[in-house]
Amino acid sequence: MRASPVPVLLVALAAAVPSLYAAPAPSEAATEATAGKAGVFVLGIDGVDPVILQRLADEGRMPNFARLAAEGTFQKLGTSNPPQSPVAWSNFVTGMNPGGHGIYDFIHRDPKTYTAISSATPPPSGDEATTLDLFGYTLPLWGGDTIVNNRSGKPFWDYLHDAGVETEVYRIPGNFPPTPSGALTLSGMGTDDLRALNGKYAWYTDVLVPNSTSLKAEFRSVRVEDEDEDGIGDTVRDVLLGPPDAMRTYPKGDPTHYLTAPLTVEIDPEDDVAWIHCGDSQAVVREGEWTDWMEVTFEIMPYMPVTGIVRFYAKELRPQFKLYASPLNFSAAAPVTAITTPDDDAAVALFDELGHFYTQGMPEETNALKDGLFDEDDFVKQVGLVHEDGYRMLDLALERFGRGDMTFMYLSDIDLQCHMLWHLGDPKTPGAEVEHPAYRPEAAKKHGHDLEGFYEGIDRVLGHVRDTLPPDALLMVISDHGFQPFTRKVNLNAWLRDQGYLVMLPEGVRIAADGHGYERDTGEVVEGQHVWQPVDASAIGEPAQTGELHDVDWLRTRAYGLGFNGLYLNIEGREGHGIVKASEADGLVAEIMGKLEQIIDPKTNAKVVRRAFRSSDVYSGSRVAEAPDIVVGYDAGYCCSDTSTLGGTNRREIDDNKGGDFTGNHLMDPAVVPGILFCNRKLSTDGHDLTDVTASLLAHFGIPVPDDMVGKSFLD
């Protein structure tokens, strides 16, 4: 969805050049203004739901949260609209709503091409990369590979740093690449892997896997060879794919685009043990176990190494061979792209204290579970490794925290586990009569109470934090949203089609290159190219019922869905083939909103969309024009289907969610998935949201809340 974040030549050259950004040192006056203040420690735990937490506390299973609520404050915390993690955490980071910071969804679109793009980076500028071909290498000099953070607004940590507050922010979502800062920050959710593939794992196997090309894995078909000729297969030889080989000129059509490191697995002939050699690293692992992190170095060109880290999981060694390799993470010991501020030395310092740790933004291995190559046992085992990383980092943050400091620590202990395991045991309505459509009795016997166990885990974490913090520290525990079951999938584009707002192109027909009229595929192929001929609009045939975004007939489409909650009008002059006049837009938005709120699920007779929001009514700031025209607030139990999220259209408007993806979710009306706010102070008011937490951080240290922030302090 975007270009590689690893323009390695530029990285190497930058190491020899002084930084172009130097954060201002806090003035003596600023330092004196914050002196004597109690420190503030904010624990941000993604996805904690107030209803689940309250139930478990009432049952005596979360004593530390219950004690904090009794001594201080426990409230529901308003989330963002829509309640998506990159949106919500950006609200917290900036104190703005999406109209100010510009993050509206995981997925945005390029209005000129209708292309789905990541919200993390701006739409492509169209600038071509400038390169120099030299001795068989293509050297990037400028342009194409450069990425920037799409979030606008000054982060709260910069206000604090400028005021003289020692500020540390660990694994903050939505800050990759990190914006320049004098504060210590480590990027979190949104941080890419070294291959620029957003967390693509590798799967090595000698088993035929049907539809392997549709997996989210880098699928590697291997053979277990009998190299010592004793009649027992003992050796697998292959490669680990590294970052894009952006500097070498390949012959046209050569598929080799990645650097590689040799991978050899030697299997013990008698025991289920393997010796893994990858690059210059090696590890011994038993079947069903994980290796520790292994450093792997790839040489872009002579004397220009790039180092990443990988973990292997020996799913099965015999009689079948199944080996998992994690996405190639950045190494904090030698980051090839920025993951920390104020500079790379901050990452190296974290490595010196912690050793290697997950740097990929969403490290829980959900994709292997979705692909069916992991089962729940494998998934939960890997989640434990991620949590161990977080707890070691939390201990370091607590050790470094002192009077007058501000620290934010992000933990992912709840969110992705609720997404992936909800169907096996609903912690919000335990014992519910209606089972989730994806419910599996045998798996539920083992994992039906895992989510409650994860909640009990964060209670132990809270107890440790309270025991470690200075007595006068201000402690806040927040989550960005809560959770609900996700039982019915809504294809918004199918609904728009059935209502006449979206039209698909007939098969074999496309919009003409000049944007006026249509062309039909004649079936002839000349020099490898299909021959198309103009066809009159009245003769193009009946629209198709299904298809992808590129199959939409933009010359007859007035509205389309893209992203998890976004609906856009096909506005003339804004979209590439817009047909809706600006003067018609308000009326069309009102019409569609009214119909959305009247959708009834024929299976359950329940309302599907709790509320539809006109973006201009809920957003404010300099980037409102980039917002979807309508934000769809689904009711509890309903979410947009994956197909529709990427612009595709199914035959059916609503289907059972039978698994294979998220079975718990929060991409709904903000009112049905509030987060949590705990504070070890009594608060006199309630009804707060994430932007109020931001304002309160500034207010605690006597920093005026800027006019572009929408939040208000809840600290008296």
TORDRENZA-756854 format. One record per residue: x, y, z of N, C-alpha, C in turn; residue in one letter. Coordinates in steps of 0.05 Angstrom, whole numbers, plus 5000, padded with zeros to 4 digits. Last residue first. Example, Ala and Ser with C-alpha at 12.3 -4.5 7.8 and 13.67 -1.06 7.14 Angstrom:
<sites>
525749555142527349795143525850015157S/526448865156524649105156526449345156A/
</sites>
This chain:
<sites>
482453825771481654085784484154245791D/482753525709484153555735483453825746L/480753485660478953395681480353415708F/481453955606482653815629480553735649S/478853825542478853995566479953835589K/480353805470479853695497479953895519G/481754015422478954025429478353925457V/487054445402486154205416483254235424M/488054945383487354735363486654475376D/489655255427486955295415486155075396D/492954875479492855035454490055045442P/492954965547491954795526491654955500V/498955155581496355235570495455045547P/501654775631502054845603499254915592I/502054555682501754845679502054945651G/502054015686504654145686504454445681F/496553915681497953825705500653975708H/495454075629494554235651496054165677A/497553655598498753915596497954085621L/494153235615497053215618498353485617L/489153435600489753415629492753375633S/489353405545489153665557489953655587A/489352835541491552995531491653275544T/484352715562486752615576489152775567V/481052945524481153065551483552965567D/481552605482482752865479482853015506T/478552155500481452145498482752415496L/473352435543474352265521477352295520D/468452425597470952515584471652335560H/464352375634463752425606466052515590G/465252735697465452495680464752575652D/468453065754466753055730467152795715T/471953025794469353135801467453125777S/476052485812475352675792472452765797L/481052305856478152325853477652545833K/486651945829485552185841482552175838R/488551535798488851515827488251775841N/484051335747485951535757486151505788C/481951035687482451015716484451225724F/477750975635479451175648479551105678L/476550585576476650615605478450855613I/472150665519474550555533474250595562G/465950465486467650645501470050505513P/462550235443465250135450466950345464V/457850485431457650205440460450085447V/459050995413457550965438457450685448A/461550955363463151005387461650955413P/459350425323458650675334460350725360D/465350055305462450085307461850375315M/469749675311469449865289466549935285L/471049275345470349535357469849745336H/470348555356471048795341470149045356N/471547855346470848075364471748335350G/473447605302470847525311469847695334T/477447695244476647795270473847695277F/477747075209478747355213477847445240D/475646595209477746635190478846915191G/468446655218471246635226473146665203G/463446755200464046475208467046435214K/458747185205461647195207462546925218N/453447175158454647085183457647115182D/452347775118452847495121453747425150D/449148245077449848165104450147865105I/448648285021449248525037450248455065E/451547864972449747904995450648155010R/455447894932452647874924450747944947R/460348424945459348144945456548134935N/465448854925462548814927461848514925T/471049234952469749024937466848994942G/473749604982472349704959470949484942G/475949425028477849485006476449554980L/471249335056473249525067475249605046T/468748915030467749185026469749395035S/471948495049471648545020470848835015T/471248505104473848565093473648635064D/465148835124466648605115469348685104S/463849245181464249225152465848975145C/459748955233462149105223462249065193C/455648835289455848875261458449035255Y/455448815345455148565330455648585300G/452549445355453949215366453348965351A/451949815292451049745319452749505329D/456450265258454950015260454149965289Y/456750855233456950755260455250495264G/460251115181458150915187458650805214V/460851755160462151555177459951375186V/461152075097459451955118461151755133I/465452265070463152435071461152335093D/471952205100469652085086467252275089P/476252795098474652595112472752455093A/478953215077479952955070478252725081E/476753675099476153615071477053335062A/478953735149476353615147475653535118V/483753945165483853725146481153585143R/483654335204484554415178484354195157S/477554245243480354275239481054315210G/472753755263473554035261476554045257S/467253305257470053375255470453675253Y/461753235256463253115278466253185278V/459553485212458253525238459953435261D/462353315169462553605175461253665202S/460752785165463452845175463753145183S/454952535190456052715170458652815180R/454051865210455052135218455952285193F/449051415230450851505209451551795215A/448050925281448051205272449851245248R/447350375276446250515299445950815293R/445749935229447250175232445950335255V/442049505239444849455231446549695237V/437149265282438149495267441149455263K/434548595273435848805289436749035270A/432748125253430848345255431948575272N/436247735240435847785268433647995274T/435847685184436247445200435447495229K/435448195161433248005158433447755175P/436948775194438148515187435848315184D/435249385166434449185185435648915176I/436850065158437449785150436749595173I/436150585171433750425170434250135161Q/440850855167439750815194437150655194E/441350885112443150715127441950655155L/437551275098437050995091438850805106K/439851735120437251655129436651365122G/444651765091444651725120441951625130M/442651855039444051605045444151555075I/440452375047438852155037440051885044E/444852685063442552655081440752415072A/448052635016448952535042446652495061V/444752904980445252614976446352495002L/444753425000442253274998442652974995G/450253544994448953555021446353385020D/451153504937452453324957450953314983A/449453834897447753604904448753444928E/453454194889450854304899448954074907S/457453884867457753984895455154084906A/454953324831455653604833455753694862K/457752714818455952844837456753144839V/461752474789459252554774457352704792I/468752374780466552464796464152554779G/473352084769471152074750468552174764H/476752224813477752214785475652224764G/473752704859474452434850475252434820E/473153264850474653154872475652874866R/470153364804472453534810474153444833G/464353084833465553204809467853394817E/464652554879464152834874465752934850I/461952064901463552084877463252364866N/462352034972460852094948462852124925L/464251495015464951735000462951784977Y/464651235079463051245055463551505041L/468250845127467951075110466251035085G/469750435161467450595168466750815149N/474150185137472350025155469750175162F/474950335067475650345095473550205111G/469650535026472550465027473550515055L/463950544985465150505011468050425008G/460951054944462350804947463550794975Y/456351384899457451344926458851074927A/454851404846454651654862455851624890R/456551164782456651124811456551384826T/457251214728454551194738454351154768R/462551244720460951434705458051424713L/464850824748464951094760463251294745W/463550224758462950404736462650684748D/468549814786466349994790465950174765V/473049504785470749414769468349604771D/476549664823477149744795474949654776H/474449434869474149724865474649804836L/471348814845473148974861472849274855E/465048464846467448564834469148724854G/458248304826460548294844462948404830T/454548394787453648414814455948414834Q/455148804727455748574743454748614772A/449849104687452149124706452648854720P/448448894620447648914648450048934666E/451149294564450049054577449449104607G/452749694530454849564545453749324561I/449550014499449949744490452049594507A/449350534515446750384515447150094508S/454450714507453550664534451050494535A/458050394453456050584462454950514490D/464950284455462250174454460350374465V/471450224425469350384437466650244434P/475449644439474249824420471949974434Q/481849344453479249444462478149634441W/485848784455484848994437482149084447V/491148614500488348584491487548834474H/497748464480495848664492493048604481Q/501448154454501048104483499048294496G/500848314401503448364415503048354446E/494148294410496148374391498648454407V/488447924416490847994430492948054409V/481247984420483747964404486048054421E/477048104451478047824452480547784436G/475348614456474548474432475348174433T/472648934510474848754503473948594479D/470049594501469649304505472049144495R/469550224534470850054515470249764522E/465750834543466550564550468050434527Y/466051544563464951304549466351054558G/471551864582468951914569468151664554H/476651784600474551824620471851884609G/480451634565480051924568477851994588D/480151074567482451204579482051504583A/473450844584475550924565477751084579A/472050334630471850614623474050694604I/470649674603472049854620471450144612R/468149004601467849284594469449454613V/468048484618469348544593469048824583G/461948524653464348374648465448444620E/459749194669459248924658461948784652P/461449524730461749504701460949214692L/456649694780458949544771459049544740M/454750254817454150084794456749954785V/451450534873453950424862453250234840L/446250664885448350874888451050794875Y/442250294888442550444863444650664864G/441749944929440250194931440550374907Q/445249554915442449484915440649734917D/450149844921449349744895446349694894R/450049924976450050164958449250074930L/450449384992448149544999447849794981W/455549274972453249124962450649274968A/458549625003458349674974456149514962N/458149405054456949665049456649715019L/456848825078458248925054456849185046N/457748625143456148795126457848875101V/457348045183459048215165457248365145K/456047895249454847925223456548135207R/458847875297457547635288456447655259T/462948075342462648135313461547875300F/462148345408462248115389461848215360P/466248905427463648775423464048525407Q/470249345468469849125449466949035449F/473150005473472349745485471949545463G/478950435466476250345459475650095474H/483750565489482850725466479950665458D/484450625560484350465535483150635514S/488750815615486750875594486750655574I/490451015677490350785660488050835641V/494751465711492351435695492651175679M/497551725769497351495752494651505737L/502052155796499352145784499251925764L/505952005853505652005824502752005817A/507151965906505652205898505152205868D/510051475913507351505925505751745914P/512851225851513051385875510251445887P/511250545831511250835827511750985853L/510850005848513450115840513550415838T/505649865859507649805879510349945873D/503250005810502650155834504650115857R/505449605777505949895771505450055797V/503449135800506349185799506949475794H/497949215790498949185818501949245819G/497949215734497249455749498249445777L/499248675725501048885716500449145731V/494748425746497348375759499348595751R/491148605707490748685735493348645751D/492848365662493348655664492848755692I/491247835675494047905671494548195674G/485747865673487047815700490047875698E/485347925618484548145636485748105663Y/487147415602488747655594487947895611F/482947105623485647075634487447315626G/478847255590478647335618481447305631E/480847015544480647305545480347405574L/480646465555483246595552482946895555D/476346135559476646335580479346485578H/476645795515474245945519474446155541G/480645445502481245735501478845905506H/479044915508481744995516482145295519K/473844905491474544765516477244855527K/474045155442472945305465473645175491A/475744745409477544965414476645125439A/470944445410473444335419475444545426E/466844815389466744705416469444595426P/467245415359468245135355468545005383R/463745945329464345795353465145505346Y/462246305290464846165286465545995310A/457446525307457446355284460046195279P/456846475379457946605356457946425332H/450546255407453446225403454246395378E/445846485450446546475422449546465418V/446046525506444546305493445346265464E/451946655542449846745524448646515510A/456046565577453746405580451446485562G/458047255582458646965586456046805590P/458547755550456047625557456547325561T/463947865547462048085553459347975562K/466947445532467347545560465347765567P/465546895497464747175497464947285526D/469546455468468446515495468046805497G/470746395416471046165433470046205461L/470346885391468346675384468546425401H/474847165408472247235419470247005414W/479947145388479046915405476246955415L/481547595358481947325347480647105362M/480248075385479548045356479547755348H/482547965434479647985432478747955403C/487847985418486847735429483847735428Q/488448515404488548315383487548045393L/487548765460486248825434486248595414D/490648625506487848555504486848565475I/496048795509495248535522492448445516D/499549175491497649065472496348815483S/501149795523501149505524498949395505L/505250365528503050235514503349935517Y/506550885572507250605565504850475553M/509151515584506951365572507951095564F/511251955634511851705619509151595609T/514252525659511852425647512552185630M/517052745723517152635696514352575685D/516852905775516753115755516753015727G/520752375798518952595805519152815783R/521751865748522352015772520452245776G/523151255714521151465721521851595747F/526350835704527351095695525551325704R/523250405722525950455735526850735728E/518950425687518550475716521150545730L/521550275640520250535641519850615671A/523249755653525249955647524050235650L/518249515658520049525681522149735677D/516449565605515049705627516849725651L/519949215580520049495573518649665595M/518148735602520948825606521249115600R/512948745582513348765611516248845617Y/513648695527512348925538512948965567G/515948185523517348415513516248675526D/511647885543514147885558515848125549E/508047955501507448075527509948085544H/510447655461510047945457509648075484V/510147145484512747265478512547565475L/504647065486506147085511508847205507G/503447025432502547265446504047295472V/505446505423506846735412506046995425Q/501546215451504346185458505946425448K/496946345423497146425450500046415460V/498246085373497746375375498146475403F/498545545386500845685374500545985378D/493245455404495545405421498045555412D/490145575358490045755381492345705401E/494645435303492145405317492245585342D/497245675241497345665270494645575280F/494845615192497445485196498145485225L/490345915183489945645191492545485194G/490546445171491146265149490745975157D/489646665222487646695201488046495178K/494546525245492046405255489846435235L/497946835215498346545214495846405225A/496047355230495747255203496046955200N/497147465283494447405276494147285248T/501747485323501647345297498747265291E/503248115348501847875352501147745325E/505548605332507148365330505648105336P/504849145302502748965313503948685312M/510049375288507949515302505749355314G/516449095303514049105285511649205300Q/519849015343519549285335517249315315T/520948595398519348645374519248945368Y/527948625418525148625423523648665397F/534448475445532648505423529748485432H/536148825507536648635486534648675463G/535249235543533149025540534048795522L/539549595544538149535569536449275566E/541149625491543149575512541849495538D/536349775467537449505462539549435484F/536050295485533950105493534949825489L/540550505458540450505487538350315498A/538750455405541050295414541150285444V/534650835406534050555401536350375411A/537651295415535651215435534850925431A/540751345370542151265395540151185416D/537451545331537851255333539251165358D/533952065367535651965346535851665349D/530352195408531052405388532852315365P/526051715375527151985377528452015404T/525851115336525951265361526651555356T/526250905287524050795303523950945330I/528851025223528351135250525950995263A/532250465195530450695192529650775220T/535650095213536250205187534250425179V/538550025278536150085262536850205235P/541549645312542649765287540249835269A/538849485356541749515359542949655335A/533749405340534249655355537249705359A/532349165277534049125301534549385315S/525949055250528249225253529749155278F/524048375234523748625249526248795247N/521047995188523748095194523548365208L/515947585215516747805198519547905207P/518446925234517047175239517647375218S/517446305206519446525210517946785213A/515945635219514945905217517346095221Y/515745005190517445195204516445475198L/514444355184513044615184514544805202K/514543735156516243955164514644215162F/511943115182511843335163513543565174Q/513042765223513642675196513442895175P/517643285242517143035228514542925238R/517043815261519543735248519243475232L/512744365269513044075267515544015252E/514044895287511344785289511344485288K/518645225311518544955300515844835304A/519545875294517845705311517745435297Y/524446405298523346165285521646005305F/525247095290524846875308523546645292R/529947595270527847405264527647205286V/532348245252532148035271529747865265I/537248555208534648525219534648295239G/541948995180541448785199538548795208T/545749115124543249175137542448945155V/552249365104550449155114547849275125P/556349525061553949665069551849455079M/560649275038561149435062558749605070Y/557749204975560049164992560349375014P/550649254986552949274968555349244986M/547349005024546249155001548249174979I/547448435057549348625046548148755021E/544348275118544148275089545948495078F/544247895176545348125162545248075132T/540447745232541047665204541947915189V/539947505298540747725280541447605253E/534447215329536947155314537547395296M/531147135391531747295367534347225355W/530246425405530546705413530946865388D/525345975377528046075381527946345395T/519945615407520945845393523945885397W/517244945399518545165414519445385395E/515444505372513544645389514744875405G/521544155375518944185363517044305382E/527044565399525444325400522844375385R/532844865372530044895380528644625380V/538645245371537544985373534745005385V/541345715324539845655348538945365347A/545446225294544545945297543145915323Q/547746695244546546625270545646335270S/549246875195551346805213550346725241D/543846595162545946785160548346695177G/541846115204540746315187542746545185C/540845465224542945655217541645855198H/538145065274537545265253539945445249I/537144435290539244635292538844815268W/531844115326533044215301535144425307A/528743525352530443765356531643845330V/526443025369525043235355526343505361D/531542515358529942695376528642915359D/534242245318532842095338530942265355E/536642595281535442345271533742195292P/535343295282536543065296535142805287D/535943685225534043555244535443315256I/537944315207538844045210537243915232E/536644805162535444685185536444395186V/539045415136539445125137538245025163T/538945955094537645835117538045535115L/542446545073542046255072540746155097P/538747125055540747005073540246705073A/537647615004537147365017539447295036T/533948164977536348054987535747795002L/529148134924529748154953532548044958Y/527848054873527748324882528548364911H/527847674819529347694843529447984852T/525447594770523647624793525147674819P/526947924711528147764732526447804758D/524848274674523348034679524547854700G/531048524654528148554653526748284656K/536248424702535148404675532148424675P/537048914754536548634745535748644716Y/541249304791539749304766539549014756T/540549434860541749274839539949274814R/538049694901540449814889541649664866M/533949444928533249684912535649804897A/531848914946534448974935534149204916D/527948945005528148974976530949044968P/530548505058529348745048529548765018P/530247785052530748025067529348265054G/528347115060528247355044528547595061L/532446575073530646775086530747025069L/532645965035533646235042531546385058V/534545285046532945485032534245755038D/534744615063536244845055534545035039R/534244135113532744315096534544545089V/535843475131536743735125534843885106T/534142935139535343085161536043375156D/531042325129531242595121532142775144G/534541725132532841905147533242185137I/538341425107535541345104533541515118G/543241625109542641415129539741325128D/545642045079544941795067544641565087E/546242555095548242365104547742085096D/541842805072544542885062546742695072E/536042755053537642565068540642605061D/531943345058533843165043535342985063E/525843585054527643485075529443275062V/524344145013524643855016526443795039R/519344675010522044575014521944265014V/516145264993515944974990518744854991S/514045805027516545685017516245375017R/510246385027510146095027512645985013F/509346875066511246825045511646525045E/502246915082504946835087506646865062A/497046965074498347205081501347165086K/494946575016495746605044497046875049L/494146474964492246664977492946705006S/497746094949498246364939496346574952T/495745624969497945754984498446034974S/491445284957491045574956493245724971N/493644744999491844854978491645154980P/500044545008498044705021496244824999V/503943985016502444134996500144285010L/509644035058506843945055505544115033V/514344205074514444005052511643895047D/515244905088514044655092514444465068T/515645525118517145325104515945055109Y/513246155117512445885124513845695106W/513946825142514646615123513946345134A/509747415149511447205159512147005137Y/509248105143508847855129510847645139K/508748645162508548415180508048155166G/508949025120507049045141506548785157N/513149005086510848845079508748835101L/518449185089516349375080513849225071A/522248875111521648825083519449005072R/522349015164524649085148524149045118L/515649265179517849085182520049155162D/513149885208513349685187515449475195D/508750125256511550085249511849845230T/503550095273504050235248506950215239G/504750135341502950045320503250225295M/510550495355509050255360507350165337G/516750825369514350785353513150515358S/518851155425519150915410516650855395L/521951755447519551615438520451365423T/524352245488524751965481522051845472L/524152905458523352715478524052435469A/525153215415527253195435526652995457G/523252985350522653065377525053045394S/520152845287522452945302521753055330P/515752285287516152565281518452665298T/517351635263517051815286517552105277P/513551385207516051435220515751645242P/509851245265511951145247511451265219F/505951305304508151495303510551375288N/501550985317501251195297503551385296G/502550845387501450785360501451025343P/508450825424506050975418505050905390I/512550565452510850415434508250565428R/513251025503514050765494511850645477Y/516051615519513551515507514351255493V/518052085567518651835553516051705544E/520652695589518352555577519352315562T/521653185634522852945624520652755614E/519553835618518753585630520253345617V/520454315593522354225612521653965627G/517054475554516654595580518554495601A/518454145512519054435510518754575536D/516253665532519153695530519953995528H/510653795527511853735553514953775552L/510053865472509354085491510754035518Y/511753355456513353585449512653835466D/507753025475510352995487512253225479W/503253135444503353235471506153225483F/505053345376504453135397504753255425P/501753785334504053755352503453555373K/499053585271498753665299501253615315G/497853005228498453295233498153355263S/500352405202498952545223499752835226R/503552165165501252305155499752465177N/510452165161508152105178505852285169N/513451975099513152155122510652075137V/518451675058515851675070515851875093I/521851574997521551745021518751725032T/522451314950522551154974521951314999D/521951724907520151504911520151364937G/526752204924524052154915522851904925G/533652064908531552244918528852144910W/537151654897538251904906536052084918L/538750974896536651174899537851434910P/542450644848542750784873540550994876L/543150034824541350254820541250404847T/549049724799547349794822545550034814Y/552449634757550449434763548649484786G/555550114757556749854762554749634770F/550050504768552950504769553950224775L/544850944759545750674753548750674751D/541251324804543751324789544551034784L/534751624809536651414814539151454796T/529151904838531451964822533551754829T/522351704835524851684848527151754829A/517252164817518751924811521351934827E/511452404848514252444842515652184838D/506452304865506952264836509852314829G/505152304917505452564904505652544874S/500451884948502851914932502852184918P/497652115011497352004984499852054967P/501752005071500052165053499652025026P/501151435116502751615100500951765080T/497251165145499751245159501351445143A/493050975116492751235129495251335141S/494650665054494850665083494450955094S/489550665003492250715012492350715043I/485850474947486150454976489050494983A/484350914893486150714904486150714934T/481851284862480151114878481750884891Y/484851674838485051404826483151204840T/483652134865483952154836483851874823K/483552024920481052084906481252094876P/486251504951487151714933484651784916D/483951365018483951324989485151554975R/485550995078484651235064484551165034H/484950565132485150585103483950845093I/484150625185486550485177487050535147F/481851305189481351025186484050885184D/483351835192480551775193479951475194Y/487652325209487552025208484651945213I/488052875216487952765189487952465187G/487953235259490353075255490352915229H/482953505253485453655257487853485251G/479053135244479153375226481653535230G/479752765286480952715260480952955241P/481053215342479553005329480652965301N/486853295386485053375364483153145357M/490853135418488653285431486653385411G/494952815397494753095389492753265404T/494552315421497152425416496952725412V/488952205421490352235446493052385442F/487952175365486452365382487952425408N/491351745355492052005344490452225358S/488451335380491051415392492051685380W/483951335344483651395373486351485385A/486151195295484651445298484651525327V/488550705303490250925294488851195297P/483850405324486150465340487850695329S/477250675316479450515305482050595319Q/471750885320473350785342475450575331P/471451465274470651195283472551095305P/471651755334469651695314471051695286N/474551515396474451685372472151605354S/471451455461473451395441473251585418T/470651635529469751655502472051605482G/471051195582472451405568471651405539L/467951075644468151015616469451255602K/471951105704469851205686470151075659Q/474151115768473750935745471451045730F/478651405815476451435797476551225775T/480851205877480851425858478351445842G/479650785910481350995920481351245902E/476550465877475550545904477050785914A/479750375833477150505829476150615856A/484050105856484550365844481850515840L/481349635872482549805892483050085881R/480049425822477849485841478949675862A/485149335801483349535788481149615807F/486648935837488149185835486549405821N/483048505831483148665856484648925854P/479648205793481448425786481748605810M/476247835813478447725796480247955787R/471447925839473947905854476347825839G/467148035809467547755816470047715833E/467848565798465648495816465948205826D/471848515760472448635786470348565806A/469048285719471148125731471948245758L/465548715707464548445715466648285729R/469049125693467349155717466348885726Q/471348915646473048965669471348985694L/466848895612468348645620469948685645I/465649445610463649245620465048995629V/470249705589469349755617467349555628P/475549375556472749435556471749485584D/481549535524480249445549477449555550V/484549675478482149505475480849415501G/491049755501489349765478486949575481D/492850135552492449855546490249835524I/497350575577495350555556495150265547G/498750905633498850635623496650605602L/502451455651500051365637500451095626V/504651815704505151565690502451485678F/507552415724505152295713505952045697V/510352705784510552585758507852455750G/508753325815508753035816508952925788A/512953895811510553755803510853455807K/517854125819516154075842513553935836G/518054505758519354385781517454345804A/515754765717514754495722516054365746T/518355245717515455255717514254975724A/523755125711522755215737519755205739E/523654995656524354795676523354865704T/522555495634520655275631521155055651A/527055775649524455865659522355645657A/530955515621531055505650528355585662E/528155155564529355395577529355355607S/530054545534528154695551529554935564P/532854575468533154505496531154665513A/529654385408530554595427530754495455P/532453885367530253965385531254175404A/534653935304535653945332533454045349A/535253645243533353725263534753725290Y/539153445212537953705203536053805224L/544953155241542053165239541153445230S/550853095200549553185224546553205219P/552352485166551652765164550252855189V/553151945167555552105166554952405166A/548151735164549651685188552151855190A/546351845113545452025135547051985160A/548451425084549651685081548851875104L/544951015102547850995106549251265104A/540051215084540551165112543451155118V/540851225029540451475043540851445073L/541350675020543550845015543351105029L/536250485034538450425051540850595045V/530250655045532150745025534950725036P/525650355070528450305074530150395050V/520250335067521350535085524350505088P/517250265002519050165023520050385040S/510750554992513450484984515050395008A/504350225004506150455002508950364997R/501649765000500050005000501750255000M/
</sites>
